[in-house]
């Protein structure tokens, strides 16, 4: 039994049918104009081509706020994935590098892929600093039968109002909790959980579903500027993954773990 959401790492219990919608590791750094150069991007792609042969260029819209109000701008983003729809994606721009998965396998595999991408970037440039490092896990449960059992799948502090009686004729369409916790002086954990109605999302990185769902979104991050050292960044990412996992285990019951193939 995990009594508190924060503390030492806890042992992992594999979930063969884990309802993970997205896992992301991302590092942000000061603008690197060299990452707009085609030769640099080509070298980055060549180093990762074996695992991520599909290459696409996209654009992201950023909004900067200044004395004259909001000012939108576009930034090119290069994304590399697999031909077999493995769910793994490496994204790089002039200000960030991320590795994401929609078909998560294990923490070790995730950290290994993140390390490889960081090492390639570090060899080619490297960025002067890492401004922000984050590791994010998003679980989404959409099975109607499981949604009826949230009171048994979630611990009381998390279930909260989500499982309370509303009265005749009232349906809970949407209810979302958003909490940010400071963990020491350098790290924070943002936890979001609740019910989403069909066709609704709170984050563009999570496509909406056509049906009702429960979401548990845990983002552990640090905004302390530090040296861009792949080894140190991965060590920190591992500790972030352990922090989110402890919070996850505190939030759910053994019934939740069993529902997705775990053996607590």
C-alpha positions, -999 to 999 in steps of 0.1 A, spaced: 0 0 0 14 34 -10 3 58 17 17 90 3 21 103 -32 58 114 -27 87 96 -13 112 69 -23 108 49 -55 85 19 -54 87 -14 -72 72 -15 -107 43 -38 -113 41 -45 -151 7 -39 -167 5 -58 -200 -26 -39 -210 -16 -5 -195 -40 23 -208 -11 46 -216 -21 71 -243 12 89 -244 46 90 -227 70 119 -234 105 129 -225 114 164 -235 143 188 -230 142 225 -240 172 246 -247 181 281 -258 174 287 -295 198 269 -317 198 284 -352 219 256 -365 189 233 -361 173 252 -390 202 243 -412 194 214 -436 229 198 -433 225 197 -395 191 182 -397 202 157 -423 231 146 -400 207 142 -371 183 121 -393 211 99 -406 222 90 -371 187 79 -361 175 66 -395 178 29 -386 152 32 -358 132 61 -372 133 60 -410 101 81 -416 110 118 -417 84 146 -418 86 184 -414 58 202 -396 52 236 -380 42 246 -345 25 278 -336 40 297 -307 25 328 -290 49 353 -274 35 379 -250 50 413 -250 42 450 -245 22 450 -277 2 420 -268 3 384 -280 24 377 -311 21 344 -329 50 328 -347 57 295 -365 86 272 -358 96 242 -380 96 209 -362 112 177 -377 97 144 -366 111 109 -371 91 77 -367 90 41 -378 74 25 -409 57 -1 -388 36 23 -368 55 14 -336 42 45 -318 77 59 -312 85 94 -324 116 117 -321 109 154 -326 135 182 -328 132 219 -334 154 250 -327 143 249 -290 135 214 -280 141 177 -284 115 151 -274 110 113 -276 74 101 -273 56 68 -274 19 59 -279 28 22 -275 49 22 -244 69 -9 -237 91 -3 -206 108 25 -187 142 10 -197 133 11 -234 120 46 -231 151 60 -213 174 41 -237 157 58 -267 157 92 -250 194 88 -242 203 79 -278 185 110 -292 202 133 -266 236 118 -274 231 124 -311 221 160 -306 250 166 -281 275 152 -306 262 174 -334 259 207 -316 257 206 -285 232 230 -270 247 254 -245 221 246 -218 191 225 -209 165 250 -198 137 226 -190 135 188 -186 102 169 -183 89 134 -183 51 129 -188 28 99 -186 -8 101 -197 -32 72 -190 -67 72 -204 -94 47 -195 -124 45 -219 -139 11 -212 -175 18 -201 -175 -10 -176 -144 3 -160 -157 38 -159 -186 25 -138 -161 11 -113 -140 42 -107 -148 42 -70 -130 8 -68 -102 16 -92 -91 49 -76 -80 58 -41 -105 81 -23 -84 113 -26 -83 108 -64 -118 95 -69 -132 125 -49 -162 141 -65 -158 119 -96 -177 91 -80 -201 111 -58 -239 109 -63 -253 138 -83 -290 132 -80 -316 120 -105 -314 133 -140 -279 147 -137 -250 134 -158 -213 143 -151 -201 154 -186 -167 167 -176 -147 172 -144 -110 178 -143 -86 184 -114 -53 203 -120 -28 203 -92 9 214 -92 32 202 -64 67 214 -57 91 186 -49 122 202 -33 136 234 -48 142 222 -84 114 198 -93 76 200 -97 48 175 -105 17 186 -123 -11 161 -119 -43 163 -139 -71 138 -136 -108 136 -143 -136 128 -167 -136 140 -203 -167 140 -225 -166 126 -260 -147 148 -285 -130 170 -258 -94 173 -249 -75 198 -227 -42 194 -246 -36 193 -283 -10 166 -278 -38 143 -268 -63 137 -296 -99 136 -282 -118 103 -282 -152 97 -296 -164 84 -262 -162 93 -225 -129 87 -207 -111 90 -174 -76 106 -178 -46 106 -154 -19 129 -166 14 131 -146 41 156 -157 73 158 -136 96 186 -147 124 210 -137 130 245 -151 164 249 -136 190 256 -163 217 230 -163 245 217 -185 233 197 -216 249 164 -205 230 134 -218 241 112 -189 230 136 -163 197 144 -181 189 107 -183 197 101 -147 173 130 -138 147 116 -163 148 83 -145 142 99 -112 113 119 -127 98 86 -141 101 71 -106 84 101 -90 54 99 -114 51 61 -109 49 65 -71 22 91 -75 4 68 -100 6 38 -75 -7 61 -47 -36 72 -69 -49 37 -80 -60 6 -62 -50 -30 -67 -82 -35 -86 -70 -10 -112 -37 -29 -115 -56 -62 -120 -79 -46 -145 -49 -40 -168 -31 -73 -163 -10 -65 -132 -4 -89 -104 -1 -68 -72 
